Amino acid sequence: MKRCTRHKILIAIGTAAAITLTSGFSQITTFTGGNGTSNWNDAANWSSGVPTASSVVEINANPSGGLLEIDNAGPSVIASLRVLSGNVTQNFRIADADTSDSLKVNGNLTNESSSTVAVELPFFAGANATWTGLFNFGVAETKVGTNQITLGSGGIGFTTTGNLTVDIGTGISEYGRFLGSFGLTMAAGSNVNIAITGAYTGVDGDVFDFLVTGGFGLATLDLSGATLGGGLTWDTSLFATEGKLSVVPEPNTWALVALALIAFVFMPRRAPAMAVEKKRV
């Protein structure tokens, strides 16, 4: 019988007690404010210091002035982000102090309050995460990559200047998409950028369903980073209403096929040889 190995906690009892934790544990870090600022990188604003890549971040207070500002001169990476109900009673923004900051949430994104959280800096999603609650992405790029994001209850939307980038890797088995029964809200002027970052060059008949529920509405579609080869192109007719892109032959390819068919139909055919009956003399 195969034995199951579990994480162990070792406690040394004595004058110098020590606790050793194996990997796989995350630190809950709660934003409590109270320092008179809304600086993400101020350790005094958090219960356990500035969040790290292993932090389960909880927002449990209204940021001063409705702004939680990241000033890290680079990417800030956390395990998950959760806005708690009760103490958060107003809308607030998560923004960068300059153009060099970004935020990556490797896991779930949850807003349990009735207030809207506006994400106004470059945002990178983690794999197989669930986004739930009132979030609004805009001003900077929101990059899903080839990850699958499940949309829970609440409104997930993009402002008029929002940019959403979804990648295609190896094809219909690897591409970014939004799952679940709740859709996105894309305002006019927002952009959806589809980029091929893997080896995919196109297969006639492939269908990419980027948004299981609903479509991308009034958003502008940018396919400049998703060039196909082999005489193939994108059919975008269902993108706005159903969030789908299909791979089809280019119009000139269809024209050549049509000409070949026409030529075949009207091709002169040799009359069958007529039998000559010899008369007997």
C-alpha positions in Angstrom: 0.0 0.0 0.0 1.3 3.4 -1.0 1.8 5.8 1.9 0.5 9.3 1.8 3.1 12.0 2.6 1.7 15.0 4.4 3.1 18.4 5.3 4.6 18.4 8.8 4.9 21.0 11.4 7.9 20.6 13.7 7.9 22.4 17.0 11.0 22.6 19.2 10.2 23.3 22.9 12.8 25.0 25.0 14.4 28.3 25.5 14.7 28.9 21.8 11.4 27.5 20.4 11.3 27.3 16.7 8.6 26.4 14.2 9.5 24.9 10.8 6.8 25.0 8.1 7.1 23.0 4.9 6.3 24.7 1.6 2.7 25.1 0.5 1.6 27.5 3.2 0.4 31.0 2.3 0.5 34.1 4.5 -2.7 36.1 5.0 -1.9 39.8 4.8 -4.7 42.2 5.6 -4.9 45.9 4.6 -5.9 47.7 7.7 -4.9 51.2 6.9 -4.4 53.4 9.9 -1.1 54.9 8.7 -2.8 57.9 7.1 -1.7 56.8 3.6 -2.9 54.5 0.9 0.6 53.3 -0.2 0.6 49.5 -1.1 4.3 49.3 -0.3 4.1 50.8 3.2 4.4 47.9 5.6 2.5 49.8 8.3 -0.7 49.5 6.2 -0.7 45.7 6.4 -1.1 43.2 9.2 1.9 41.2 8.1 4.0 43.6 6.1 4.0 44.3 2.4 2.4 41.5 0.4 4.6 39.0 -1.4 4.0 36.3 -4.1 2.8 33.9 -1.3 0.4 36.4 0.3 -3.3 35.9 0.4 -4.2 39.6 0.4 -7.3 40.9 2.1 -8.6 44.4 1.9 -10.5 45.2 5.2 -10.5 49.0 5.2 -11.3 51.9 2.9 -8.1 53.1 1.4 -7.5 56.8 2.1 -8.9 59.0 -0.7 -10.3 55.9 -2.4 -6.8 55.0 -3.8 -4.5 52.1 -3.0 -1.3 53.1 -4.8 1.4 50.7 -5.8 4.9 52.2 -6.0 7.2 49.2 -6.4 9.2 50.2 -9.5 8.3 46.9 -11.0 5.8 44.0 -10.8 3.9 43.3 -7.5 3.0 39.6 -7.4 0.5 38.1 -4.9 -1.3 34.7 -4.4 -4.8 36.1 -4.4 -6.9 39.2 -3.7 -10.0 39.4 -1.6 -12.1 42.5 -0.7 -14.0 41.8 2.5 -17.6 43.0 3.1 -18.5 45.1 6.1 -15.5 47.5 6.5 -15.1 48.3 2.8 -17.9 50.8 2.2 -16.7 52.9 -0.7 -15.4 52.5 -4.3 -11.6 52.5 -4.6 -8.9 52.3 -7.2 -5.7 50.2 -7.3 -3.3 52.2 -9.4 0.4 52.7 -10.0 2.5 55.7 -8.9 4.4 55.7 -12.2 4.4 53.7 -15.4 6.7 51.0 -14.2 4.4 49.2 -11.8 2.1 46.3 -12.4 0.1 43.7 -10.4 -0.2 40.0 -10.9 -2.7 37.9 -9.0 -1.8 34.2 -9.4 -5.0 32.9 -7.9 -8.6 34.1 -7.3 -9.9 37.7 -7.4 -12.8 38.2 -5.1 -14.9 41.3 -4.1 -17.4 40.5 -1.4 -18.3 44.1 -0.8 -21.0 46.1 -2.7 -18.3 48.7 -3.8 -16.5 48.7 -7.1 -12.7 48.1 -7.3 -11.1 49.8 -10.3 -7.9 48.1 -11.4 -6.0 50.9 -13.2 -2.5 49.5 -13.8 -1.1 46.7 -15.9 -2.8 43.5 -14.6 -1.7 39.9 -15.2 -4.0 37.0 -14.4 -2.9 33.6 -13.1 -3.9 30.2 -14.3 -7.3 28.7 -13.6 -8.5 31.5 -11.4 -12.0 32.7 -10.5 -12.9 36.4 -10.7 -16.0 37.3 -8.6 -17.6 40.6 -7.6 -17.5 44.2 -8.7 -14.2 44.9 -10.5 -13.6 47.3 -13.3 -10.4 47.0 -15.4 -9.2 49.9 -17.5 -6.6 52.6 -18.3 -3.9 49.9 -18.7 -3.6 46.4 -20.2 -5.3 43.4 -18.6 -3.4 40.3 -19.8 -5.0 36.9 -19.5 -2.4 35.0 -21.5 -3.4 31.4 -22.2 -5.0 31.0 -18.8 -8.6 30.0 -18.2 -10.6 32.5 -16.0 -13.9 31.5 -14.5 -16.3 34.5 -14.0 -18.4 34.3 -10.9 -21.3 36.4 -9.9 -21.0 40.2 -10.1 -19.9 42.5 -12.9 -16.5 42.3 -14.5 -16.1 45.2 -16.9 -13.7 47.3 -18.9 -13.7 51.1 -19.2 -13.7 52.9 -22.5 -9.9 52.9 -22.4 -9.5 49.3 -21.2 -7.3 46.9 -23.1 -7.7 43.1 -22.8 -5.1 40.8 -24.2 -5.8 37.1 -24.7 -3.1 34.8 -26.1 -3.2 31.7 -28.4 -0.5 29.2 -27.7 -0.6 25.9 -29.6 -4.2 26.1 -30.8 -7.7 25.2 -29.6 -6.1 23.1 -26.8 -4.2 26.1 -25.4 -5.6 29.6 -25.4 -6.9 32.2 -23.0 -10.7 32.2 -22.3 -13.4 33.2 -19.9 -15.6 30.4 -18.5 -18.7 30.5 -16.4 -22.2 31.8 -16.7 -21.4 35.5 -16.2 -20.0 37.6 -19.1 -17.9 40.6 -19.5 -19.0 44.2 -20.0 -17.0 45.9 -22.7 -17.7 49.6 -23.3 -17.3 51.3 -26.7 -13.7 52.3 -27.2 -12.2 49.4 -25.2 -10.0 47.0 -27.0 -9.6 43.2 -27.2 -6.1 42.1 -28.5 -5.7 38.6 -29.7 -2.0 37.5 -30.0 -0.5 34.2 -31.1 2.4 33.6 -28.7 2.9 29.9 -29.5 3.5 27.9 -32.7 -0.1 28.1 -34.0 -0.4 29.1 -37.7 -4.0 28.2 -38.3 -6.2 25.1 -39.1 -9.2 25.5 -41.3 -12.4 25.1 -39.3 -10.9 25.8 -35.8 -13.2 27.8 -33.6 -11.9 29.8 -30.6 -14.6 30.6 -28.0 -12.9 33.3 -25.9 -16.1 34.1 -23.9 -18.4 31.2 -23.0 -21.3 33.5 -22.0 -22.1 36.6 -24.1 -19.9 38.5 -26.5 -17.4 41.4 -26.5 -20.1 43.9 -27.6 -18.8 47.3 -28.7 -15.1 46.6 -28.1 -12.6 47.0 -30.9 -10.9 43.8 -32.0 -7.2 43.9 -32.8 -5.8 40.8 -34.7 -2.5 42.4 -35.7 -0.7 40.0 -33.5 -2.5 36.9 -34.7 -1.5 36.4 -38.3 -2.4 33.1 -39.8 -0.5 31.2 -42.6 -1.4 28.9 -45.4 -4.0 31.1 -47.1 -6.1 31.3 -43.9 -7.8 34.2 -42.2 -10.2 35.0 -39.3 -14.0 35.0 -39.4 -14.9 37.7 -36.9 -18.7 37.7 -37.5 -19.5 36.1 -34.1 -17.0 37.9 -32.0 -19.2 40.8 -30.8 -22.2 38.6 -30.0 -20.7 35.3 -29.0 -17.0 35.9 -28.4 -15.9 33.5 -31.1 -13.3 33.6 -33.8 -13.2 31.0 -36.6 -10.4 30.1 -39.0 -11.5 30.1 -42.6 -9.8 30.3 -46.1 -8.9 33.7 -47.3 -11.4 35.2 -49.8 -8.9 34.9 -52.7 -8.5 31.2 -51.9 -12.3 30.8 -52.2 -12.2 32.7 -55.5 -9.6 30.4 -56.9 -11.7 27.4 -55.8 -14.8 28.9 -57.4 -12.9 29.6 -60.7 -11.7 26.0 -60.8 -15.2 24.7 -60.3 -16.6 27.0 -63.0 -13.8 26.0 -65.4 -14.6 22.3 -64.7 -18.3 22.7 -65.4 -17.9 24.5 -68.6 -14.9 22.6 -69.8 -15.5 21.3 -73.4 -16.0 17.6 -73.4 -15.0 15.3 -76.2 -18.0 13.8 -78.0 -18.0 10.0 -77.7 -16.7 8.2 -80.8 -19.6 7.1 -83.0 -19.6 3.6 -84.2 -19.3 3.2 -88.0 -21.4 0.4 -89.4 -19.9 -1.1 -92.5 -22.2 -1.9 -95.2 -21.9 -5.2 -96.9 -21.4 -5.0 -100.7 
